Amino acid sequence: MKKLLLSMLCMGSIMGAYAGTGTEADPYTCAEVIAMGPNVDVASATVKGYIVGGCNGAALSSAQFSANPGTYSNVLIADSKDCKDYNQCIPVQLVSKTDLRAAVNLGDNPGNYLKELTITGQLTKYFGVAGVKAPTAYSLDGAGGGGGGTTGSTTYTLASTITSGKKYAFVSGTNVAKPQGSDKTYGYLYVDNATIANNAFSGADTYGFTITAVDGGYTIQDNLNRYLYQSGTYNSFNFSASRTDGDVWTIVANGDGTFKITNVAMGKYIQYSTQYTSFGSYADATGDMPQLYLSDQAATPPAEVTEVASVAEFLQKQLTTPCKFTCPLTAVYQNGSYLYVTDGKNPLLIYGRINKTYKNGDVIPAGVTGTFQNYSNGQLQMSSVDASTFGDPTAGAAVDPEQYQLEEVSADILSAYIEVTGVTLTAIPGDAKSFTMSDGTLEMTIFNQFGVSLGEGKYDKFQGFVAIHSGNLQLLPIISMGETPDPIVDETGAFFLAPNAELSFAGVKLLNADGSDTSADSKSQGQSLVGLNFTDKDITLSYSHGSGEYYAAAFGNQVRWYQGEVATITPANDATITEVFVQTVAYSKGAFTANVGTVTGEGTSADTPITWKGSTKEPLVLTSAKQIRYSYIQVKYEGGLHGGVADVAVDENNAPVEYYNLQGVRVENPANGLYIRRQGNNVTKVIVK
């Protein structure tokens, strides 16, 4: 009967219903839905198939056939567990903030991979083909629930006390907190709606957070066994696969049935914000403190750790449970949460907070532990790392980039450290961080992930890493390509931030205007500049802690001067400060105020730098109104020992000649290229051939 009806439908126009088929008792197969074509329009029908992956892109061709496709918003079902052809699959929409999505999506539930899913919803065009949208009911291997209601998998009962090792849901009114997905390392806890009756409700097991007594309070772990912790000024949560600073909470019952759950390190307590419809942890009264509902499910035991002996084995297994390397790894490059390593044969990107700093060539001892993640439709990496497994390094051989032509770059060398010579960069309109790079035979997108200096033009070489984003290959540069602001300024003091060529990662130095070092290297990301004096000619620049919770610090190729923090520019030798120019960069958020003079410029991008003008022999005090990100500060002044008549008296012809590259680093024997030539106070750009 079903085949006869289907044949009739294929010969005529698509009808609004299929009598006698597509019911819960007699669901459609995936093949039958595919045959209906992309213009199918059925208000409600039931389809059955095996969950074989998901789509992490805009088209069905972005299908990922694995337990971790990198998406939470959909799954793909097929008639066979062995299906690897997206043309034989049905995409199923998982609507945000529903229990069905929480229970079915592979991001939170990799164990659902290859389970049989029976789904009821609207048959309509989805990903350009016939699919299921707005589902209303489902079952997984015979057990299930509704789409907008509850899954019925777990019962939660209002609690008045805490028992260590039990799972609890955080509830405010009818809003129940749900965990962030496995691809997130921080965030607020957004909510689903719960139907509560007689001080109980039924919902997804993922709502349960395990609370465990430890010294000083409790730890809180989500459904992925990640610890919730806080750091810095943020009111959101961070997530770590291992114990870390800031993960201890005190829990005190209030008289109204709620609990005050306070982060010991930050002094903030968990509240539901009606403004942002999420749970965060705040220093002041922002919303409602949560009630706790005890889960009838036992706490999830820690996942078994699988040992792997190489990067190739780790990538081949693709396990979303922890894997431990039994071999040492060698660091190639580190920038923030990005750590590129190699086992001597294959490269790997490790993403996450590890509380360790490594430089190129450092050997990391065996034991590194984390899980496999297919991020952004193809970026295969290790995430959800256990920071405690990253040991102290020993010295090893430096890792040099491998030589490639663009035509040789493919997903087969993902995360490889490469060098391409003889390239041209062209800006992509409307995208300040992306460029097109060509070597004369092929073009490829480069994305400025690490904030190096980039500009259009022809360059001798590119150095960086192979990456994938949204299924597309791209390259991430780690060396500057393009002119930075001139590191030498005649007759004025200037403070420039430039990459330090001696470091193997994006470390920085602040340089004097003549290219000499001002102070110690900033050899770790986010090193504080408070307490350091940067002196050039008759001017000293220093930073101090103001009303904010952060301070000025060096990050990669920029300084971040946080809101409320103070920079003081002090003239000496009777000098008079007349102008201060601050070259802001992308993601800067505002300007500063001054104790004297006038400030202009919004300071919200590289195109809106900040300028102070005035006249003062006294210290100029500048306070950041919002976070300012900048690449250099230039200070102009009159008088002093280095200005006026003193400069005129210099015999330029007899002064030694010095050369600097465009990053302000002195070069003893310049080779072919563009350099800064300085003789006395005469400064020019020259091309050395």
N, C-alpha and C positions, 0 to 999 in steps of 0.2 A: 504494500500500500504506500509506504514511504517513498519507494523508488518511483512509482507511478506518478505520485503527486509532484515529485521533484522534476520529472521529465516534462510534465505539463507546464510547470512554472518556467522552465528554461526556454520553452517554445513561445511563451507569451510574455506579457509584461509582469514585473514584480508585483505581487499582491501584498496586502497589509497583514495577512495572517496565513498560517499553514495548518489547516484543520487536521486534527488527529496526530500531529507530530510536534516536536519541540516542547513537550510537556515535561514535568518533573519525572513522570513515570516512563516517558518515552523521549528522552532528549535527542537533539540533533547531534550528529557527528561533526567534526570539524570540516570534513570533506563536503558535507551537505551544505554547510553555511558558506563555504568558499564558492560553491557552485551557484549560490544565489546572487553573487556579484556585488560590487561595491555600492550599488544604489539600493540595496535591500533596506526595507523600512518596516520592521516588526516591533510593535510596542513592547512586547514581553515574550520571551521564549527561553528555553533551557538548552544549554549546550554542554557536552561532556568531552574532556580530553585530558592529556597529561601535561603538567607544567614543565616546559622544556627550556625556558629562559625568559628574556624580556627585551624591550626595545629601548636603547639609550640614545635616541636621536629623533629626527623629525620624520623618518621614513621607515617602512618595514625592513628595508635593507640594513638598518642599523642593529638588527637582531643580534643578541649575544646568547649563545646556547651554553649556559653554565648556571651553577647555583648562585652565582654572584654577578648578575649582569650589570650592576651599577645603577639600577633604577628602582624606584619604589612605587611609581605611578601606574604600572601595568605589568602583566605577565603574558607570555605566549603559551598557548595550549595547542597540542597536536594529537592526532589519533595514535601515534606511536611514540614510545619513550625514546627511540633512537633517532627521532627526526632532527636534522640539522639544516633543513631547507625552509627558509621563512615563507616560501610560496605555499607550503603545506600547513601553515600555522594560522591561528585565529588570535588577534590581539584582544586582550581583556582589560578594560579600564578599571583602575582601582581608585575610587574617588577619595580625595583628601579628607582627613578628619572623620573617617568612618571606621567602625570596628572591622568591617570586611577587609579594608586595606591593611589594617594593623595585623590581621590574622593571616593574610594570604601573601603579601609582598615578599619577594625573595631577599630584599635588603636586610630585613629584620628576621626573616625566617628561612635561611638557606636550606633548612631541612625539608621545606616544601618542594624542593626540586625533584621532579619525576613523580610526584604524587598525582593522583587522579583528581581533577577539579571538575565538579558539576556546578555550573554557574547560570543564574537566571538574571536576565536584563534585557535591554533594548538591542535588537540587531540593527546595526546601522553602519555607515562608513566610519572607519577608525584607522588611522595610519594609511588612508587611501584605499583600504580594502574592507571587505565585510568583517565586522568585529562586534564585540559586546561592550556596550557603554551603560553607565548608570545602573550597575548590578544591584539587585534587591535581595538575593539569597544565594547561598552557596553550600557546598559540602566538599570536604577534603578526605579522600579515602573513606567516604561514607559518613563523616561527622562534620557538622557545620552549623550555620546560623543565618541571620538576616544581614542585609547590606547596611541599612542605616541604623539598625538597633544593635544588639549585642551578639557576640558569638556564642555565648552560653558555655564557654570553655572553663571559666573560673568564677567562683563566687567570692565576693569581698564583703566582709562584715566589719562594721564600725568598731574601732579599737579604742580603749581608754588607757592602755599601758603598752609597753614595748617589750617584746621577747627577742633576744639576740638570735640572729640566724633566720628569722622569718621574713616573708615578703609582704610589703605594704603598698597600697595605692595612695597617692596624694590627691586629695579631693577638696574642692571649694565649691559649695552649693551642689550643682550637678556637673561641675567641670572636673574631669579626671585627667591628671597629667599622663602624657605618653612619652616614651623615650625618644631621643634623637636616633637617627639611623646610623648604621655602622660606618658610613662615609663621613660622618661629622665628628670633629674633635672638640667642638664647643657649641654652645647654643642655649637658648631658653627651652623650657619644657612646655610645648604646646598641648592643647587639650582636646579631648573628645567629650561628648555629652553622655552622661550616664543616667539611666532610669533607676532611681533609688526608692525602695519601699521597705519599710520595717528595718531601717538601718542596714540595708544590704543591697547589693546590685550584682549583676552578672556581666562579665566583660572579658576582654582578651587577657591572656596570661602575661603579655608584655607590659601591662600596667603595673605589675608588681616590682617594687624596688627592694632589694635585700638589705636589711639593716643589721649590722653586726657590731657588737661591743668590742672596743679596742681601748688602749690606754688613752685617757683624756676624753673619751666620748664614744662616738660610733662612726663607722664608715657606711656609705650608701652606694650600692651597686645597681646598675640597670640590668635589663634582660640579657645583655651581652657580657655581663660580669665586669663592666667598666666602672671604675670608681668616679664618683662625682666630686670635684674639688673646685676651689676658687683661687684666683691669683690676680694681682694688679687691681685696676679700678673698675673692672667690668662687673656687671650685676648678673651676668649669665653664668652658666656652668661650663666647666671643662670636663673632659672624659679621658681617663687613662686606664690602660689594661693592667697596670700595676700600681701599688701604693706609691704615693707621691706627696710632696709638701702641699698642705692646704686641703687634705681629704678627710679631716676629722671634724665631726659635727657634734654639738651637744643637743639633746632632745629633752624638752621639758613640757609636761602636760599643762595646759591652761585650764581654767575653771569652766570654760564654755565648750569643751569638747575638742578644741583645736590644740595644736602643738607648736611650740616655738622651737624651730630647728635652726641652730646658729652655727655658722662656719667659724671655727676657733681661730683660724689664721686671720680672717678678714673682719670678723665681728659683725657679719651680715647674716640676716635670717630669711628663710624661705617664705615667700608670700605670693599669692595669686594677684596679678595686676589686671584689673578690669579694663584699663586703658589699652593694654597690649594683649589681652586675652591669653596669658601664658604665666607660668611659674618662673620666678627668678629669685635671686637672693639679694636683699637690699639692706643698706645701713639704717634707713629711716622707714617709718610706717608708710608704705606705698599701697598696700592692698590688704588682703585677708590671709591670715595664717591658715595652713591646711589642717583638715581632719585626716586621720590615717585609717585606712580600711585594710584589715588583715586578709591575705589571700589564703584560700584553702589548698593551694598548690605548694609543694615543698620548694625550697630554694634550689635554683639550678646549680648542680655541682660544677666546679671548674672543669673546663674542657680538657680532654687528654691532649698532651703535647706530643706532636709528631716530630721526630728527628729527620733532618735533611742534611745531606753531605755536600750539596753544591747549590748554586743559584739555579742551574738547569733543573735540578730535581724539585726545588721549591716551586718554580714556575710550571713545571709539568703536573705536579699534584693539584695545584689550585685549591688548596684547602682553606676554608673559612674558619677553621679551628687553629689554635696556635701551632706554629712550626718553630723548631729550634735548630739553628745552624751548628753542626758539629765541627765545622771548619772555620778558621779565622777569615775575616774579611778585611780588605784594604780600602781605606777611605780615599775617595777621589776628590770630592767637593762637598762642602756643607754650607748651607745658607738658611738660617732659621730652622723650620721644620723639615727642610729638604736635605737628605743625606744620600749622596751617590757613592756606591761601593762596588767592588769587584772581588770575585773569588780567584782571580788570576786567569779565568777563562771567559766569564760572562759578567756583564754589568747588572746592577739592580738599583732602583730608587727605593729608599726607605723613607716613609713619610710619617712624621709624628714627633712628639716632644720626648727627647731622650735625656735631657739634662747633662749632656756631655758635648765637648767641643773637640772635633778632630780636624786635622789638616791633611793635605794631600800626602799620601805615602804612609800615614799612620796605620798600623796593623791593629785591628779590633779583635780581641780574643774570641774564640769560639763560645757559643752560648746565646748569641743574639736571637731574640724570640719575637715573633709577631705573626700576623695572619696575612694571607693572600688577599689582594683586592684588585678587581678590574674596575678602575676608575675612569669615568668619562669615555666609556665605549672604546676601551683598548689600552689604556695606560695601566700595564700590569706592574704592580708594586707591592711592597710590604707595608702594612698599616697596623693600627691597633697594637702598637709595639709595647713590650714590657720594658720600661726604661731601666729597670734594675739589672737587665741582662747585658747592658752595654758597658763593657769594662774599660779600664784605663789602657790607653794605647801604648804600643812599643814602636820604636822607629823602624821604618821600612823604606824600600825604594820608591822614589817618586813615580807617579803614574802620569805618563805623557799622553796627549791626545793622539788618536789614530787618524791617519790621513785618508780622506774620502773625497770623492766627487759627489755632487748633489744627486746625480742619477743612481748612485750606489746606496743612497740613504733609504731605508725601509724599516718596517716594523720588526724585521729580523735583528736589527741592532738597537732596539729600544733601550733607552737610558745610557747608551754608549757615549763616551767622551770623545768628540771628534774635532778635527780641524779641516776646514775647506779653504783653499787659497784662491785668490783672484776673484773676488765677489763684488757685486754692486747692490747697494741697499736703496729701496724706494719706499717712501712712506705710504701707508694705507690711509686714505682720507677718513677722518672721523674716528680713528683709533690710534691714540697717542702711544700705545704700547706695542703695536704690531707693524712689521715691515715685510715687504717682499724682497727676498734675496735671490740673486741670479748669478750663476757662474758662466753664463754664455750659452749653456746647453739646456738648463732646466731652472725653474723657479720654485721656491719653497717659502712658506711663511715662517718668520721668526717672531717670537713673542718675548717681550722684555720682562720675563718673570722676576728677575733678580735686580732690576733697576739699574743696569749699567748705562753708560752714556752712549746713545745711538743717534746717528744722523745720516741723511742721504749722502750717497757718493760711492766712489770706488775704494776698495780696501784690499790690503795684501792678504788678510786672512780673517776667518771667523773661527772662534773656539766656543764650544758649548755642548749641549746635550740633546739627544734625540728624544722627542716626546710625542704623545698623542693626546689630542683634546677633541672631544665630540667625534671620535672616530677618524680624525684627520691628523696626518703627520705634521709636526712643526719642530722648530729648533729653538732652544733656549740659550741665548748668549751669556757668557760669563766674563767677557772682556769688552772694553769700550770700543765702539766703532763710530767714530765721528768726533768732532772737536768738542772738548769741554770748554767752559769759560777760560779765557787766557789766565794762566797761573802766575803771570808777572804783570804788575801794573806800575808804571813809572810815576814817581813823585807822590804816591799815595800809599797808605797802608792798606793791605787787603788780606782777607782770611779765606782761603780756598779749601774746599774738601775735594780730595782726589783719590782714585784707587791707588793702593800701594802695590807696585809690581812685584815686590819681594814676597808677598803673601800668596798662598795658593788658593785662597777663597776671597770673597768680597770684603776683605778688611779695608780699613781706611786710615789715612793720616790727615790731620789738618796741617796745611803747609803755609809758611810765610810767603809773602809776595815774591821773594827771590827764589822760591822753590825749596828752601831749607826746611828741615823739620821744626815744628813748633813745640812738640811735646812727645810723649810716648805713643807708640802705635796703639790704635784701637783694635786689639787682636781678638775680640769676641763681639758677636752681634749684640747691639744694644748697650755698648759700654758707656757708662755715665761720663759726661764731660764736666760734671760739677767738681770744683776744686782744682781744675787745671787752668792755667793762664796761658793764653795764646798771644804772644807779643810780636809785633812787626813794626819796625822803625819807632815812632813815638806813640804807638797805640797798643793798648792791652785789652783783649776780649776775655771775659770770664763769665761763667754761669753759676747761679745759685738757686737753691730750692726756695720756691715762693709758696703760693697758696694751693697749688695743685698737688696731686699725689705722685706725679712722675717728674722728670727733670729732662734737661737737654741730654741727648745721647746719640752716639754714632750708630747708624744702621746702614750697612752696605755702602752706597754712594751718596748718602744724604744724612743730614742731621735732622732729628725730630725734636722740636722745641715745644714741649707740651704746654697746654693751657695753664695759665697762672704762674708759669716759671719765668725767671728773671735772667736777662743777659745785661751785663754792665760793660760799657766801653769807656775806658779811662785814658784820657790824654796825658802826656808827660812833656816835660821840657818846654812848658808854656805854649804847647800846641793848642789850636782851636778846632774842634770838630765842626765841619760844615755840612756833611752829607753822609748818610749811611744807606747803602743799597743792598737789599737782600733778594737774591735770585731764588724764588720759590720753585718747586717742582710739582709734578702731578700728585694729587690727593692732599695737598696742603689745604688747610681749612679756614685760614683767616690771617689777620694782621696782628700787630702789637700796638701797645700804647707807650707813650714816652713821658718822662718827667718834665721835659721842655721841648720846644720846637713843634713841627707839624709832620704828621704821618699821612702818606697817600699810598694807594694801591690796595687791592682787595686781598692779595696773597692766597688766592684759591686755586692757582694753577701756575704752570711755567710761564704763561702769558700775562699774568697779573702780579709782577714782582712788587715788593714793598720798598718805599723810599722815605727816609726821614731827612728833613732839612731844617737847619737852624744854625745857631752859633753858640758854642759852649766850651769853656775851658775846664768845667767841672765834669765829673763822671756822668755819662749819659745812661740812664736806667730804662731799659726796654722790657715790658712785661707782655707775654704772649696772651692775647685775648682768646684765641683758639689755637689748636695745634698747628704749628707752622713746620713745614718740611722744606728744607732749602739745600742747595748745593754749594753756595758760597755767600760770604758777606764781604762787601767792599766798603772801606771807610775812607772818606776824603777829609783832609784837614789842611790848615794853614799854619805856618810857623814851625816851631820845634827844631831840633837839631838837624833833622834830615830834610827839611823843606827850605824854601826861600833861597837866601844867599848861600847857605851851606851846600845846596845841590849844584848851584851854578859854579862853585869853586872846584868841582871835581874835574880832573883832567881825563876826559873820556878816551882820548887816543891812547893813553898809557895804561888804562885799566885792562885787567885780564878779560879775555873772551870766555863766556860760559854758555853752554847749550842745555836746554831742557826740552823734554817731550811735552806733548799737549796735556799730560796729566800732572805736570809740575815736577817731574822727577828728573834730577840732573843726569845728563848723559855725557860720559867722558869722551867717547869716540863715536859720534853720530854716524849711522849708516844712511842709506837712501831713505828719504822721507821728509816730512814737514816738522820743523823744530822752532823753538823760541831761542833767539840769539840775544845775549845781554852783554854789553860792555859798559861798565859804569852804570849810568842811568839811561843809556840808550837801549831800547828794547824793540826788536823787530822780529817778524816771522820770516824764516828763510827755508828754502827747499835745498836739501843736501842731495846731490846726485853722485 
